[in-house]
């Protein structure tokens, strides 16, 4: 459990196709995911939240108004970045 927590808390930024995604640990089981290209404090910057439940990660995606469950933290973060990529390409 400690190794998992250390690995997750060290995942600060994920660069997805030139877009900067900020991942902020809020607690041992919760993270906020934001677009770092939007000013800090601007609510539009928040994509959603990730919460760990046992061996899965639940994503609350604010941009799509949906919840999803993933087996890894990396997939959970990627799921929040994907809508932003689609929007940028359209």
MOPAC internal coordinates of N, CA, C and O (Angstrom, degrees):
PM7 1SCF
backbone

  N    0.0000 0     0.00 0     0.00 0    0    0    0
  C    1.4582 1     0.00 0     0.00 0    1    0    0
  C    1.5254 1   110.65 1     0.00 0    2    1    0
  O    1.2310 1   119.67 1   138.12 1    3    2    1
  N    1.3317 1   118.23 1   -41.88 1    3    2    1
  C    1.4573 1   120.60 1  -179.44 1    5    3    2
  C    1.5196 1   110.91 1   -64.49 1    6    5    3
  O    1.2310 1   120.06 1   138.40 1    7    6    5
  N    1.3479 1   117.49 1   -41.60 1    7    6    5
  C    1.4530 1   119.83 1   178.23 1    9    7    6
  C    1.5190 1   110.82 1   -61.42 1   10    9    7
  O    1.2310 1   120.15 1   138.59 1   11   10    9
  N    1.3227 1   117.33 1   -41.41 1   11   10    9
  C    1.4579 1   120.99 1   179.08 1   13   11   10
  C    1.5135 1   110.18 1   -62.70 1   14   13   11
  O    1.2310 1   120.07 1   133.76 1   15   14   13
  N    1.3243 1   117.48 1   -46.24 1   15   14   13
  C    1.4628 1   120.99 1  -179.54 1   17   15   14
  C    1.5207 1   110.47 1   -61.54 1   18   17   15
  O    1.2310 1   119.96 1   136.60 1   19   18   17
  N    1.3467 1   117.68 1   -43.40 1   19   18   17
  C    1.4588 1   120.92 1   179.16 1   21   19   18
  C    1.5232 1   110.85 1   -62.16 1   22   21   19
  O    1.2310 1   120.51 1   138.32 1   23   22   21
  N    1.3197 1   116.64 1   -41.68 1   23   22   21
  C    1.4585 1   120.85 1  -179.54 1   25   23   22
  C    1.5202 1   110.31 1   -64.15 1   26   25   23
  O    1.2310 1   120.33 1   137.31 1   27   26   25
  N    1.3289 1   116.97 1   -42.69 1   27   26   25
  C    1.4529 1   120.71 1  -176.94 1   29   27   26
  C    1.5153 1   112.09 1   -71.48 1   30   29   27
  O    1.2310 1   120.04 1   138.98 1   31   30   29
  N    1.3156 1   117.53 1   -41.02 1   31   30   29
  C    1.4604 1   119.07 1  -178.26 1   33   31   30
  C    1.5260 1   111.54 1   -70.97 1   34   33   31
  O    1.2310 1   120.18 1   160.13 1   35   34   33
  N    1.3351 1   117.26 1   -19.87 1   35   34   33
  C    1.4601 1   119.38 1   178.61 1   37   35   34
  C    1.5257 1   111.83 1   -82.47 1   38   37   35
  O    1.2310 1   119.87 1   170.64 1   39   38   37
  N    1.3189 1   117.85 1    -9.36 1   39   38   37
  C    1.4688 1   122.49 1   179.87 1   41   39   38
  C    1.5260 1   108.90 1   -83.23 1   42   41   39
  O    1.2310 1   120.64 1   -99.33 1   43   42   41
  N    1.3263 1   116.39 1    80.67 1   43   42   41
  C    1.4630 1   120.73 1  -173.18 1   45   43   42
  C    1.5231 1   113.09 1   -86.18 1   46   45   43
  O    1.2310 1   119.83 1   135.50 1   47   46   45
  N    1.3091 1   117.94 1   -44.50 1   47   46   45
  C    1.4628 1   121.12 1  -176.46 1   49   47   46
  C    1.5195 1   110.14 1  -134.70 1   50   49   47
  O    1.2310 1   120.92 1   -39.74 1   51   50   49
  N    1.3102 1   115.84 1   140.26 1   51   50   49
  C    1.4545 1   121.45 1   176.11 1   53   51   50
  C    1.5159 1   106.83 1  -126.67 1   54   53   51
  O    1.2310 1   120.18 1   -58.64 1   55   54   53
  N    1.3202 1   117.26 1   121.36 1   55   54   53
  C    1.4580 1   121.26 1   179.42 1   57   55   54
  C    1.5216 1   107.98 1   -93.10 1   58   57   55
  O    1.2310 1   119.94 1   -63.20 1   59   58   57
  N    1.3034 1   117.72 1   116.80 1   59   58   57
  C    1.4530 1   122.60 1  -177.35 1   61   59   58
  C    1.5209 1   108.94 1  -117.36 1   62   61   59
  O    1.2310 1   120.86 1   -76.04 1   63   62   61
  N    1.3288 1   115.97 1   103.96 1   63   62   61
  C    1.4671 1   122.40 1   179.39 1   65   63   62
  C    1.5308 1   112.56 1    50.49 1   66   65   63
  O    1.2310 1   121.21 1  -132.72 1   67   66   65
  N    1.3153 1   115.30 1    47.28 1   67   66   65
  C    1.4522 1   119.48 1   176.76 1   69   67   66
  C    1.5161 1   114.93 1    85.15 1   70   69   67
  O    1.2310 1   119.81 1   174.18 1   71   70   69
  N    1.3136 1   117.97 1    -5.82 1   71   70   69
  C    1.4641 1   121.35 1   178.42 1   73   71   70
  C    1.5224 1   108.01 1   -98.53 1   74   73   71
  O    1.2310 1   120.29 1   -38.31 1   75   74   73
  N    1.3076 1   117.06 1   141.69 1   75   74   73
  C    1.4600 1   120.77 1  -179.02 1   77   75   74
  C    1.5180 1   110.28 1   -99.99 1   78   77   75
  O    1.2310 1   121.54 1   -57.42 1   79   78   77
  N    1.3165 1   114.66 1   122.58 1   79   78   77
  C    1.4561 1   121.94 1   178.69 1   81   79   78
  C    1.5214 1   107.27 1  -108.03 1   82   81   79
  O    1.2310 1   120.09 1   -55.21 1   83   82   81
  N    1.3162 1   117.44 1   124.79 1   83   82   81
  C    1.4573 1   121.69 1   177.32 1   85   83   82
  C    1.5151 1   109.98 1  -100.53 1   86   85   83
  O    1.2310 1   120.64 1   -50.51 1   87   86   85
  N    1.3181 1   116.38 1   129.49 1   87   86   85
  C    1.4606 1   122.05 1   178.15 1   89   87   86
  C    1.5205 1   107.25 1  -115.63 1   90   89   87
  O    1.2310 1   120.58 1   -62.81 1   91   90   89
  N    1.3256 1   116.49 1   117.19 1   91   90   89
  C    1.4610 1   122.02 1  -177.89 1   93   91   90
  C    1.5166 1   109.62 1  -113.44 1   94   93   91
  O    1.2310 1   120.51 1   -57.05 1   95   94   93
  N    1.3266 1   116.64 1   122.95 1   95   94   93
  C    1.4612 1   120.85 1   177.24 1   97   95   94
  C    1.5250 1   108.53 1   -75.15 1   98   97   95
  O    1.2310 1   120.76 1   -56.87 1   99   98   97
  N    1.3273 1   116.16 1   123.13 1   99   98   97
  C    1.4620 1   121.87 1   178.83 1  101   99   98
  C    1.5239 1   111.53 1   -97.06 1  102  101   99
  O    1.2310 1   120.74 1   149.30 1  103  102  101
  N    1.3242 1   116.19 1   -30.70 1  103  102  101
  C    1.4656 1   122.62 1   177.69 1  105  103  102
  C    1.5234 1   107.15 1  -157.91 1  106  105  103
  O    1.2310 1   120.40 1     4.47 1  107  106  105
  N    1.3138 1   116.84 1  -175.53 1  107  106  105
  C    1.4645 1   120.73 1   179.17 1  109  107  106
  C    1.5214 1   112.36 1   -63.12 1  110  109  107
  O    1.2310 1   120.02 1   160.29 1  111  110  109
  N    1.3266 1   117.57 1   -19.71 1  111  110  109
  C    1.4644 1   120.51 1  -175.57 1  113  111  110
  C    1.5267 1   114.09 1  -128.05 1  114  113  111
  O    1.2310 1   119.75 1  -172.52 1  115  114  113
  N    1.3292 1   118.09 1     7.48 1  115  114  113
  C    1.4661 1   120.16 1  -175.77 1  117  115  114
  C    1.5286 1   111.71 1  -136.27 1  118  117  115
  O    1.2310 1   121.39 1   -39.89 1  119  118  117
  N    1.3530 1   114.94 1   140.11 1  119  118  117
  C    1.4538 1   121.96 1   179.00 1  121  119  118
  C    1.5266 1   110.02 1  -136.48 1  122  121  119
  O    1.2310 1   120.66 1   -33.27 1  123  122  121
  N    1.3172 1   116.34 1   146.73 1  123  122  121
  C    1.4668 1   122.46 1   173.64 1  125  123  122
  C    1.5248 1   106.76 1  -105.83 1  126  125  123
  O    1.2310 1   120.48 1   -42.58 1  127  126  125
  N    1.3430 1   116.69 1   137.42 1  127  126  125
  C    1.4618 1   121.80 1  -179.22 1  129  127  126
  C    1.5256 1   108.35 1  -118.18 1  130  129  127
  O    1.2310 1   120.98 1   -55.56 1  131  130  129
  N    1.3461 1   115.73 1   124.44 1  131  130  129
  C    1.4688 1   121.39 1  -174.55 1  133  131  130
  C    1.5243 1   111.53 1  -130.47 1  134  133  131
  O    1.2310 1   121.42 1   -19.65 1  135  134  133
  N    1.3184 1   114.88 1   160.35 1  135  134  133
  C    1.4577 1   123.16 1   170.74 1  137  135  134
  C    1.5234 1   106.28 1   -87.43 1  138  137  135
  O    1.2310 1   120.31 1   -66.87 1  139  138  137
  N    1.3214 1   117.02 1   113.13 1  139  138  137
  C    1.4647 1   120.91 1  -176.03 1  141  139  138
  C    1.5212 1   112.66 1   -76.44 1  142  141  139
  O    1.2310 1   119.97 1   174.14 1  143  142  141
  N    1.3422 1   117.66 1    -5.86 1  143  142  141
  C    1.4623 1   119.58 1   177.38 1  145  143  142
  C    1.5241 1   111.28 1   -84.18 1  146  145  143
  O    1.2310 1   120.19 1   170.77 1  147  146  145
  N    1.3388 1   117.25 1    -9.23 1  147  146  145
  C    1.4656 1   122.55 1   176.54 1  149  147  146
  C    1.5251 1   107.48 1  -101.02 1  150  149  147
  O    1.2310 1   120.08 1   -38.60 1  151  150  149
  N    1.3073 1   117.44 1   141.40 1  151  150  149
  C    1.4674 1   122.79 1  -175.45 1  153  151  150
  C    1.5255 1   112.26 1   -52.91 1  154  153  151
  O    1.2310 1   121.15 1   -41.52 1  155  154  153
  N    1.3295 1   115.41 1   138.48 1  155  154  153
  C    1.4663 1   121.22 1   175.92 1  157  155  154
  C    1.5214 1   108.93 1   -59.35 1  158  157  155
  O    1.2310 1   120.58 1   -41.66 1  159  158  157
  N    1.3096 1   116.49 1   138.34 1  159  158  157
  C    1.4561 1   121.18 1  -179.09 1  161  159  158
  C    1.5177 1   113.38 1    93.63 1  162  161  159
  O    1.2310 1   120.03 1   164.50 1  163  162  161
  N    1.3289 1   117.55 1   -15.50 1  163  162  161
  C    1.4650 1   121.43 1   177.37 1  165  163  162
  C    1.5256 1   107.80 1   -81.48 1  166  165  163
  O    1.2310 1   119.37 1   -61.27 1  167  166  165
  N    1.3316 1   118.80 1   118.73 1  167  166  165
  C    1.4687 1   120.67 1  -176.41 1  169  167  166
  C    1.5277 1   113.66 1   -61.14 1  170  169  167
  O    1.2310 1   119.65 1   158.63 1  171  170  169
  N    1.3224 1   118.27 1   -21.37 1  171  170  169
  C    1.4683 1   120.64 1   177.59 1  173  171  170
  C    1.5216 1   112.18 1   -66.70 1  174  173  171
  O    1.2310 1   120.24 1   162.63 1  175  174  173
  N    1.3275 1   117.14 1   -17.37 1  175  174  173
  C    1.4608 1   121.07 1  -178.78 1  177  175  174
  C    1.5275 1   112.44 1   -73.93 1  178  177  175
  O    1.2310 1   119.91 1   158.50 1  179  178  177
  N    1.3189 1   117.77 1   -21.50 1  179  178  177
  C    1.4685 1   120.77 1  -175.36 1  181  179  178
  C    1.5225 1   110.33 1   -82.15 1  182  181  179
  O    1.2310 1   120.93 1   -60.13 1  183  182  181
  N    1.3466 1   115.82 1   119.87 1  183  182  181
  C    1.4676 1   121.71 1   175.22 1  185  183  182
  C    1.5149 1   110.53 1   -80.84 1  186  185  183
  O    1.2310 1   121.44 1   137.29 1  187  186  185
  N    1.3361 1   114.84 1   -42.71 1  187  186  185
  C    1.4536 1   118.80 1  -175.83 1  189  187  186
  C    1.5111 1   111.69 1   169.80 1  190  189  187
  O    1.2310 1   121.97 1    14.84 1  191  190  189
  N    1.3214 1   113.83 1  -165.16 1  191  190  189
  C    1.4598 1   121.32 1  -178.61 1  193  191  190
  C    1.5144 1   109.82 1  -130.21 1  194  193  191
  O    1.2310 1   121.22 1   -27.06 1  195  194  193
  N    1.3198 1   115.28 1   152.94 1  195  194  193
  C    1.4609 1   122.61 1   174.82 1  197  195  194
  C    1.5130 1   106.90 1  -121.14 1  198  197  195
  O    1.2310 1   120.99 1   -45.30 1  199  198  197
  N    1.3240 1   115.72 1   134.70 1  199  198  197
  C    1.4604 1   120.61 1   177.84 1  201  199  198
  C    1.5217 1   108.86 1  -131.12 1  202  201  199
  O    1.2310 1   120.80 1   -47.11 1  203  202  201
  N    1.3364 1   116.08 1   132.89 1  203  202  201
  C    1.4608 1   120.85 1   179.76 1  205  203  202
  C    1.5162 1   109.83 1   -88.98 1  206  205  203
  O    1.2310 1   121.02 1   -48.57 1  207  206  205
  N    1.3263 1   115.66 1   131.43 1  207  206  205
  C    1.4629 1   123.78 1   174.13 1  209  207  206
  C    1.5175 1   107.13 1  -127.48 1  210  209  207
  O    1.2310 1   120.05 1   -70.28 1  211  210  209
  N    1.3183 1   117.51 1   109.72 1  211  210  209
  C    1.4694 1   122.13 1  -177.90 1  213  211  210
  C    1.5271 1   109.87 1    52.44 1  214  213  211
  O    1.2310 1   120.16 1    67.67 1  215  214  213
  N    1.3432 1   117.31 1  -112.33 1  215  214  213
  C    1.4654 1   121.27 1  -177.25 1  217  215  214
  C    1.5211 1   113.45 1  -105.34 1  218  217  215
  O    1.2310 1   120.01 1  -160.17 1  219  218  217
  N    1.3275 1   117.59 1    19.83 1  219  218  217
  C    1.4650 1   119.81 1   179.63 1  221  219  218
  C    1.5289 1   110.13 1  -132.73 1  222  221  219
  O    1.2310 1   121.57 1   -14.26 1  223  222  221
  N    1.3242 1   114.60 1   165.74 1  223  222  221
  C    1.4611 1   121.63 1  -178.25 1  225  223  222
  C    1.5232 1   108.42 1  -126.06 1  226  225  223
  O    1.2310 1   120.67 1   -61.99 1  227  226  225
  N    1.3299 1   116.33 1   118.01 1  227  226  225
  C    1.4584 1   121.12 1   179.21 1  229  227  226
  C    1.5185 1   109.10 1   -93.78 1  230  229  227
  O    1.2310 1   121.12 1   -49.02 1  231  230  229
  N    1.3239 1   115.47 1   130.98 1  231  230  229
  C    1.4588 1   122.30 1  -179.00 1  233  231  230
  C    1.5201 1   109.32 1  -109.56 1  234  233  231
  O    1.2310 1   120.79 1   -52.63 1  235  234  233
  N    1.3184 1   116.10 1   127.37 1  235  234  233
  C    1.4680 1   122.17 1   170.01 1  237  235  234
  C    1.5205 1   105.87 1  -103.34 1  238  237  235
  O    1.2310 1   121.01 1   -73.50 1  239  238  237
  N    1.3330 1   115.68 1   106.50 1  239  238  237
  C    1.4597 1   121.79 1  -176.50 1  241  239  238
  C    1.5174 1   108.77 1   -96.54 1  242  241  239
  O    1.2310 1   120.34 1   -70.90 1  243  242  241
  N    1.3278 1   116.96 1   109.10 1  243  242  241
  C    1.4658 1   121.56 1  -177.14 1  245  243  242
  C    1.5238 1   112.38 1   -71.24 1  246  245  243
  O    1.2310 1   120.11 1   148.27 1  247  246  245
  N    1.3092 1   117.39 1   -31.73 1  247  246  245
  C    1.4666 1   120.09 1  -177.35 1  249  247  246
  C    1.5196 1   112.17 1   -70.89 1  250  249  247
  O    1.2310 1   120.07 1   148.76 1  251  250  249
  N    1.3234 1   117.47 1   -31.24 1  251  250  249
  C    1.4656 1   121.00 1  -179.69 1  253  251  250
  C    1.5219 1   112.25 1  -106.72 1  254  253  251
  O    1.2310 1   120.26 1   179.26 1  255  254  253
  N    1.3235 1   117.11 1    -0.74 1  255  254  253
  C    1.4753 1   122.25 1  -177.84 1  257  255  254
  C    1.5235 1   111.17 1    50.71 1  258  257  255
  O    1.2310 1   121.03 1  -127.58 1  259  258  257
  N    1.3322 1   115.64 1    52.42 1  259  258  257
  C    1.4572 1   119.75 1   179.89 1  261  259  258
  C    1.5233 1   110.56 1  -144.08 1  262  261  259
  O    1.2310 1   121.82 1   -16.68 1  263  262  261
  N    1.3303 1   114.12 1   163.32 1  263  262  261
  C    1.4658 1   121.74 1   174.48 1  265  263  262
  C    1.5123 1   108.22 1  -122.09 1  266  265  263
  O    1.2310 1   121.17 1   -37.90 1  267  266  265
  N    1.3255 1   115.37 1   142.10 1  267  266  265
  C    1.4598 1   121.60 1   179.26 1  269  267  266
  C    1.5162 1   108.47 1  -141.10 1  270  269  267
  O    1.2310 1   120.77 1   -19.92 1  271  270  269
  N    1.3393 1   116.13 1   160.08 1  271  270  269
  C    1.4606 1   121.60 1   179.03 1  273  271  270
  C    1.5253 1   108.29 1  -123.08 1  274  273  271
  O    1.2310 1   120.99 1   -43.31 1  275  274  273
  N    1.3462 1   115.72 1   136.69 1  275  274  273
  C    1.4576 1   121.68 1  -178.42 1  277  275  274
  C    1.5218 1   109.83 1  -130.18 1  278  277  275
  O    1.2310 1   121.15 1   -23.89 1  279  278  277
  N    1.3314 1   115.41 1   156.11 1  279  278  277
  C    1.4633 1   120.17 1  -178.08 1  281  279  278
  C    1.5223 1   113.04 1   -83.50 1  282  281  279
  O    1.2310 1   119.93 1   159.43 1  283  282  281
  N    1.3447 1   117.73 1   -20.57 1  283  282  281
  C    1.4625 1   120.28 1   180.00 1  285  283  282
  C    1.5245 1   110.83 1  -130.13 1  286  285  283
  O    1.2310 1   121.35 1   -24.35 1  287  286  285
  N    1.3137 1   115.02 1   155.65 1  287  286  285
  C    1.4586 1   121.56 1   177.47 1  289  287  286
  C    1.5344 1   110.63 1   -63.72 1  290  289  287
  O    1.2310 1   120.48 1   138.95 1  291  290  289
  N    1.3192 1   116.68 1   -41.05 1  291  290  289
  C    1.4584 1   121.15 1  -178.67 1  293  291  290
  C    1.5250 1   111.39 1   -60.93 1  294  293  291
  O    1.2310 1   120.13 1   137.85 1  295  294  293
  N    1.3294 1   117.36 1   -42.15 1  295  294  293
  C    1.4702 1   120.82 1   178.10 1  297  295  294
  C    1.5215 1   111.07 1   -66.73 1  298  297  295
  O    1.2310 1   120.76 1   143.92 1  299  298  297
  N    1.3156 1   116.16 1   -36.08 1  299  298  297
  C    1.4674 1   120.06 1   178.24 1  301  299  298
  C    1.5282 1   110.31 1   -62.95 1  302  301  299
  O    1.2310 1   120.31 1   134.39 1  303  302  301
  N    1.3303 1   117.02 1   -45.61 1  303  302  301
  C    1.4669 1   120.91 1   178.45 1  305  303  302
  C    1.5274 1   109.96 1   -63.88 1  306  305  303
  O    1.2310 1   120.35 1   135.48 1  307  306  305
  N    1.3287 1   116.93 1   -44.52 1  307  306  305
  C    1.4669 1   120.91 1  -179.43 1  309  307  306
  C    1.5247 1   111.55 1   -60.83 1  310  309  307
  O    1.2310 1   120.11 1   145.71 1  311  310  309
  N    1.3213 1   117.39 1   -34.29 1  311  310  309
  C    1.4676 1   119.88 1  -179.88 1  313  311  310
  C    1.5246 1   111.43 1   -64.76 1  314  313  311
  O    1.2310 1   120.25 1   149.34 1  315  314  313
  N    1.3171 1   117.13 1   -30.66 1  315  314  313
  C    1.4620 1   120.59 1   177.58 1  317  315  314
  C    1.5234 1   111.33 1   -78.85 1  318  317  315
  O    1.2310 1   119.78 1   150.64 1  319  318  317
  N    1.3151 1   118.02 1   -29.36 1  319  318  317
  C    1.4618 1   121.60 1   179.48 1  321  319  318
  C    1.5240 1   111.52 1   -76.75 1  322  321  319
  O    1.2310 1   119.71 1   148.50 1  323  322  321
  N    1.3087 1   118.17 1   -31.50 1  323  322  321
  C    1.4638 1   122.33 1  -174.94 1  325  323  322
  C    1.5234 1   113.99 1   -57.21 1  326  325  323
  O    1.2310 1   118.20 1   132.33 1  327  326  325
  N    1.3408 1   121.03 1   -47.67 1  327  326  325
  C    1.4634 1   119.24 1   179.20 1  329  327  326
  C    1.5265 1   112.33 1   -60.45 1  330  329  327
  O    1.2310 1   120.28 1   146.60 1  331  330  329
  N    1.3230 1   117.07 1   -33.40 1  331  330  329
  C    1.4538 1   120.58 1   179.07 1  333  331  330
  C    1.5229 1   109.59 1   -66.50 1  334  333  331
  O    1.2310 1   119.87 1   140.59 1  335  334  333
  N    1.3189 1   117.86 1   -39.41 1  335  334  333
  C    1.4612 1   121.74 1   178.89 1  337  335  334
  C    1.5261 1   109.55 1   -65.09 1  338  337  335
  O    1.2310 1   120.34 1   134.11 1  339  338  337
  N    1.3371 1   116.96 1   -45.89 1  339  338  337
  C    1.4607 1   120.85 1   179.01 1  341  339  338
  C    1.5229 1   110.64 1   -57.95 1  342  341  339
  O    1.2310 1   120.46 1   136.45 1  343  342  341
  N    1.3316 1   116.72 1   -43.55 1  343  342  341
  C    1.4595 1   121.42 1  -178.97 1  345  343  342
  C    1.5313 1   110.52 1   -64.36 1  346  345  343
  O    1.2310 1   120.38 1   138.99 1  347  346  345
  N    1.3280 1   116.89 1   -41.01 1  347  346  345
  C    1.4607 1   120.99 1  -178.85 1  349  347  346
  C    1.5290 1   111.53 1   -66.98 1  350  349  347
  O    1.2310 1   120.09 1   148.57 1  351  350  349
  N    1.3300 1   117.44 1   -31.43 1  351  350  349
  C    1.4559 1   121.18 1  -178.27 1  353  351  350
  C    1.5209 1   112.73 1   -81.69 1  354  353  351
  O    1.2310 1   120.05 1   160.64 1  355  354  353
  N    1.3280 1   117.52 1   -19.36 1  355  354  353
  C    1.4732 1   119.25 1  -176.47 1  357  355  354
  C    1.5097 1   112.94 1   -88.24 1  358  357  355
  O    1.2310 1   120.10 1   180.00 1  359  358  357

